[in-house]
């Protein structure tokens, strides 16, 4: 009986030891799991703002990269630029088509076709047609430039998204006299920019 009692006590101690180890292991795993979740959240927060994503968004839909960068005020500027350029492309294309058609009517040697510009000579019609064609081409070039600037702006803004300009950085602009040996009075007026890094 004494031996059975000792076995039961030994089994009870062993059971409580196993339960205690299991509980501690479970708590440790939960802590590790929370640490892992926190680490994943921190990693996601660090990687959350992606310049690549901003660039792709702006390339697919102009202004979307600026929206992603939280520079909402730039979106109306971009769309106003595209709207203005679309208007000029359309207006110049319409005038180019009108003058091209008038020149075609004027030079087809058919007396039944009459153009809408009787005050223009054939040379004047040709010059007007070329003028509006050049304006259409320039408007298209400016559209491509605006599109490219939109993508570049989104990429640069995304790269500088987490850039911290704190109290340790200051820029001072002051008027200055610059020594100029080629000037009449040997001094020229200018501006002096002073960039300071505080420790």
SULWODA-V941812 format. One record per run of one state. SS is the DSSP state (~ for helix, > for strand, _ for the rest). FROM is the first residue (numbers start at 1). LEN is the number of residues. If there is no record, write none. Layout:
# SULWODA-V941812
ss=SS from=FROM len=LEN
ss=SS from=FROM len=LEN
This chain:
# SULWODA-V941812
ss=_ from=1 len=1
ss=~ from=2 len=46
ss=_ from=48 len=3
ss=~ from=51 len=10
ss=_ from=61 len=3
ss=~ from=64 len=5
ss=_ from=69 len=4
ss=~ from=73 len=34
ss=_ from=107 len=15
ss=~ from=122 len=38
ss=_ from=160 len=9
ss=> from=169 len=11
ss=_ from=180 len=7
ss=> from=187 len=11
ss=_ from=198 len=2
